[in-house]
Amino acid sequence: MEGHSSIIIAVFSTSSGNGKTITAINLAAGLAEEGYRTCLVDLDLQFGDVMGYLDLVSDYTIADAQRAILRDEQHFKIDDYLTEYKCGEASFAVLPPPREINDAYQINVEAVEKIIRSMRGFNFIVLDLTAVFSTLNLAMLDLSTVINYVGVMDFLPAVKNYKVGYDTLLRFDYEESKICLVENMTDQDRYIKSRDVERLLGTKIYHHLPSDYQAVTYSIRMGKPLMYCMPLSPLTQSYWQLVDRYTNRSKQSRAALQYEEQKTGRKKILSWLFGDDDWHTANNTK
């Protein structure tokens, strides 16, 4: 099967509860809102939350796609196994995890690689991975263009796990430029500061996400990404910044523009601009 030209963003973590799935969903939503054809793949095969968070149901899962591609790879069409999430004019595709745990154990790494490679028509593919260095995860990290490595550095064991994970990625020979360190809940009052974490890791954190528990709770309850239902949340605007960095854009987020429209005649909010350290490997895919 021919290679793909999509940009693949693997959203990875070494601990549960770090906001990995919320990040993956909102990256996919933001990329779709920007006009990119985007697919979100839930590779938490046993306990994936993407479908629940988006209030989606589907007749097909990655297990069905695997059976089809192993049966007849030449005539396999990935679109037959995707579920569309649509909100207003924006939409993105979702490949759900298996419905049954037994099916999760039958997922074959080579088959998943073929499925991902079959998504040549997508500009962006966002992979929501589990928090473990499994054979499947390593294969997906190999395929990825960028590794969005999420962590919450709120206490020492979490910092330790994050560093162990980062060191492991480097030992597997992933280039530092491919690994984007993303700190979640960075504005919480805690004694471990971002600068201390950076000193421990020996590198800069690529992006900081603020906490907004109420916005996230509302988003899940509504079955909508933050990008679509909470445009004025600081967390939403931070996700827009991250989307802009991955698409190599430097402009105000749509949320900021909406805020300005609501505040016509009043003082405008500052533009969300970025420096020259934006991820240089992103390219135009439109």
C-alpha positions as CSV (number, residue, x, y, z in Angstrom):
1,M,0.0,0.0,0.0
2,E,1.3,3.4,-0.9
3,G,2.5,5.8,1.9
4,H,0.3,8.7,3.1
5,S,0.9,12.4,3.0
6,S,-1.3,13.2,6.0
7,I,0.1,14.9,9.1
8,I,-0.4,12.5,12.0
9,I,-0.6,13.9,15.5
10,A,-0.2,11.2,18.2
11,V,-1.7,12.4,21.5
12,F,0.2,10.5,24.1
13,S,0.7,10.4,27.9
14,T,2.3,8.2,30.6
15,S,-0.5,8.6,33.1
16,S,-4.3,8.6,33.0
17,G,-6.4,11.6,33.8
18,N,-4.0,14.1,32.1
19,G,-6.6,15.4,29.6
20,K,-5.2,13.3,26.7
21,T,-8.6,12.5,25.1
22,I,-10.0,16.0,25.6
23,T,-6.9,17.3,23.9
24,A,-7.2,14.9,21.0
25,I,-10.9,15.8,20.5
26,N,-10.3,19.5,20.5
27,L,-7.3,19.2,18.2
28,A,-9.5,17.4,15.7
29,A,-12.3,19.9,16.2
30,G,-10.0,22.9,15.7
31,L,-8.4,21.4,12.6
32,A,-11.8,20.6,11.1
33,E,-13.0,24.1,11.8
34,E,-10.0,25.5,10.0
35,G,-11.1,23.6,6.9
36,Y,-8.8,20.6,7.1
37,R,-10.1,17.1,6.4
38,T,-9.5,15.5,9.7
39,C,-9.9,12.0,11.2
40,L,-9.8,11.2,15.0
41,V,-8.8,7.6,15.8
42,D,-9.6,6.3,19.2
43,L,-6.8,3.7,19.9
44,D,-7.8,3.2,23.6
45,L,-9.1,-0.2,22.4
46,Q,-10.6,-1.4,25.7
47,F,-11.9,1.8,27.3
48,G,-12.0,4.5,24.7
49,D,-14.0,7.6,25.6
50,V,-14.1,9.6,22.4
51,M,-17.5,8.3,21.3
52,G,-19.0,9.0,24.7
53,Y,-17.5,12.5,24.9
54,L,-19.0,13.3,21.5
55,D,-22.3,11.6,22.2
56,L,-21.9,9.4,19.1
57,V,-23.0,5.9,18.2
58,S,-21.7,3.8,15.3
59,D,-22.4,0.6,13.6
60,Y,-18.8,0.1,12.7
61,T,-15.5,0.1,14.7
62,I,-11.8,-0.4,14.1
63,A,-12.5,-4.1,14.6
64,D,-14.8,-4.2,11.5
65,A,-12.2,-2.2,9.6
66,Q,-9.5,-4.7,10.5
67,R,-11.6,-7.6,9.3
68,A,-12.3,-5.9,6.0
69,I,-8.7,-4.8,5.3
70,L,-7.4,-8.3,6.1
71,R,-10.1,-9.9,3.9
72,D,-9.6,-7.7,0.8
73,E,-7.0,-4.9,1.2
74,Q,-7.1,-4.0,-2.5
75,H,-10.8,-2.9,-2.3
76,F,-10.8,-1.6,1.3
77,K,-12.3,1.8,1.7
78,I,-11.8,3.4,5.1
79,D,-14.7,5.8,4.7
80,D,-17.1,2.8,5.0
81,Y,-16.0,2.4,8.7
82,L,-15.9,6.0,9.9
83,T,-18.5,8.0,11.9
84,E,-19.0,11.6,11.1
85,Y,-19.1,14.2,13.9
86,K,-20.8,17.3,12.7
87,C,-21.5,20.6,14.5
88,G,-22.7,23.5,12.4
89,E,-20.6,23.6,9.2
90,A,-17.6,21.9,10.8
91,S,-17.2,18.1,10.8
92,F,-14.5,15.5,11.3
93,A,-14.4,11.7,11.0
94,V,-14.0,9.3,13.9
95,L,-12.8,5.7,13.9
96,P,-14.3,4.2,17.0
97,P,-12.6,1.5,19.2
98,P,-14.1,-2.0,19.4
99,R,-17.4,-2.3,21.3
100,E,-16.3,-5.5,23.0
101,I,-13.2,-6.1,25.0
102,N,-12.8,-9.5,23.4
103,D,-12.5,-7.7,20.0
104,A,-9.9,-5.4,21.5
105,Y,-7.6,-8.3,22.1
106,Q,-7.9,-9.3,18.4
107,I,-6.6,-6.0,17.1
108,N,-3.5,-6.6,15.0
109,V,-0.7,-4.0,14.9
110,E,0.1,-4.5,11.3
111,A,-3.6,-4.2,10.3
112,V,-3.9,-0.9,12.2
113,E,-0.8,0.4,10.4
114,K,-2.5,-0.5,7.1
115,I,-5.7,1.2,8.2
116,I,-3.9,4.4,9.1
117,R,-1.9,4.4,5.9
118,S,-5.2,4.0,4.0
119,M,-6.3,7.5,5.2
120,R,-4.4,9.3,2.4
121,G,-7.4,11.6,1.8
122,F,-7.1,13.2,5.2
123,N,-5.0,16.3,5.8
124,F,-4.7,15.5,9.5
125,I,-5.0,12.3,11.5
126,V,-5.2,12.6,15.3
127,L,-4.5,9.5,17.3
128,D,-5.8,9.2,20.9
129,L,-3.4,6.6,22.4
130,T,-3.3,4.8,25.7
131,A,-0.9,5.7,28.5
132,V,1.5,2.9,27.9
133,F,4.5,1.9,25.7
134,S,2.7,-0.9,24.0
135,T,3.6,-2.5,20.7
136,L,0.7,-0.8,19.0
137,N,1.5,2.6,20.5
138,L,5.1,2.4,19.5
139,A,4.0,1.5,15.9
140,M,1.7,4.6,15.9
141,L,4.4,6.8,17.3
142,D,6.7,5.6,14.5
143,L,4.0,6.6,11.9
144,S,3.4,10.0,13.5
145,T,4.6,13.3,12.3
146,V,4.5,14.8,15.8
147,I,4.0,13.4,19.3
148,N,1.8,15.6,21.4
149,Y,3.1,14.4,24.8
150,V,0.6,15.6,27.5
151,G,1.2,15.7,31.3
152,V,0.0,17.3,34.5
153,M,2.9,18.2,36.7
154,D,1.0,18.6,39.9
155,F,3.0,16.3,42.2
156,L,6.3,14.5,42.3
157,P,5.2,11.0,41.0
158,A,3.5,12.7,38.0
159,V,6.7,14.6,37.2
160,K,8.7,11.4,37.6
161,N,6.4,9.5,35.2
162,Y,6.5,12.4,32.7
163,K,10.3,12.5,32.7
164,V,10.6,8.7,32.4
165,G,8.2,8.8,29.4
166,Y,10.2,11.6,27.8
167,D,13.5,9.9,28.4
168,T,12.0,6.7,26.9
169,L,10.9,8.5,23.8
170,L,14.4,9.8,23.3
171,R,15.9,6.3,23.9
172,F,13.6,5.1,21.1
173,D,15.4,7.6,18.9
174,Y,12.5,9.9,18.3
175,E,13.8,13.3,17.3
176,E,13.4,16.0,19.9
177,S,11.7,18.2,17.2
178,K,9.0,15.5,16.8
179,I,8.1,15.5,20.5
180,C,6.0,18.4,21.6
181,L,5.8,18.6,25.4
182,V,2.3,19.9,26.5
183,E,1.7,20.7,30.1
184,N,-2.0,20.6,31.1
185,M,-3.6,22.5,34.0
186,T,-0.5,24.8,34.1
187,D,-2.2,27.6,36.0
188,Q,-3.1,25.6,39.1
189,D,-1.6,26.8,42.4
190,R,1.1,24.3,43.1
191,Y,4.6,24.2,44.4
192,I,6.1,22.5,41.3
193,K,6.6,25.2,38.7
194,S,7.0,24.8,34.9
195,R,10.5,26.2,35.0
196,D,11.5,23.4,37.5
197,V,10.0,20.8,35.2
198,E,11.9,22.2,32.2
199,R,15.1,22.2,34.2
200,L,14.6,18.6,35.1
201,L,13.7,17.6,31.5
202,G,16.5,19.6,30.0
203,T,14.2,21.2,27.4
204,K,11.4,23.7,27.0
205,I,7.7,22.8,27.3
206,Y,6.2,23.4,23.9
207,H,2.7,24.5,25.0
208,H,0.9,25.2,28.3
209,L,-2.9,24.5,28.7
210,P,-4.8,26.3,31.5
211,S,-7.3,24.4,33.7
212,D,-11.0,25.0,33.2
213,Y,-12.9,22.2,34.9
214,Q,-16.4,23.8,34.4
215,A,-15.8,24.3,30.7
216,V,-14.6,20.7,30.2
217,T,-17.6,19.3,32.3
218,Y,-20.0,21.4,30.2
219,S,-18.4,20.2,27.0
220,I,-18.7,16.5,27.9
221,R,-22.3,17.0,29.1
222,M,-23.2,18.7,25.8
223,G,-21.3,16.1,23.7
224,K,-19.5,18.9,21.9
225,P,-15.8,19.9,21.8
226,L,-14.8,23.0,23.7
227,M,-14.0,24.6,20.3
228,Y,-17.7,24.4,19.4
229,C,-19.5,25.1,22.7
230,M,-17.2,27.2,24.9
231,P,-15.4,29.6,22.6
232,L,-14.5,32.1,25.3
233,S,-12.9,29.7,27.7
234,P,-9.2,30.3,28.3
235,L,-8.7,26.6,27.7
236,T,-10.5,26.8,24.3
237,Q,-8.3,29.7,23.3
238,S,-5.2,27.8,24.3
239,Y,-6.3,24.9,22.2
240,W,-6.7,27.3,19.3
241,Q,-3.1,28.4,19.8
242,L,-2.0,24.8,19.7
243,V,-3.9,24.2,16.5
244,D,-2.4,27.3,15.0
245,R,1.1,26.1,15.9
246,Y,0.5,22.7,14.3
247,T,-0.8,24.3,11.1
248,N,2.0,26.8,11.1
249,R,-0.3,29.7,11.4
250,S,0.1,32.9,13.4
251,K,-3.2,34.7,13.9
252,Q,-6.0,35.4,16.3
253,S,-8.0,32.4,17.2
254,R,-11.7,32.2,16.1
255,A,-12.6,32.4,19.8
256,A,-10.7,35.7,20.2
257,L,-12.4,37.1,17.1
258,Q,-15.8,36.0,18.5
259,Y,-15.0,37.7,21.7
260,E,-14.1,41.0,19.9
261,E,-17.3,40.9,18.0
262,Q,-19.3,40.6,21.2
263,K,-17.2,43.5,22.7
264,T,-17.6,45.9,19.7
265,G,-16.8,49.4,20.8
266,R,-14.9,48.3,23.8
267,K,-11.3,47.5,24.4
268,K,-10.2,44.6,22.2
269,I,-8.4,41.7,23.6
270,L,-4.8,41.0,22.7
271,S,-3.9,39.0,19.7
272,W,-2.6,35.5,20.3
273,L,0.7,35.6,18.4
274,F,3.6,33.2,18.4
275,G,7.3,33.5,18.0
276,D,9.8,31.8,15.7
277,D,9.9,28.6,17.7
278,D,6.8,27.2,16.1
279,W,7.1,23.6,15.1
280,H,9.0,24.0,11.8
281,T,8.1,20.6,10.3
282,A,4.4,21.5,9.8
283,N,3.5,22.1,6.2
284,N,0.6,23.4,4.1
285,T,-1.9,20.6,3.5
286,K,-4.8,22.4,2.1
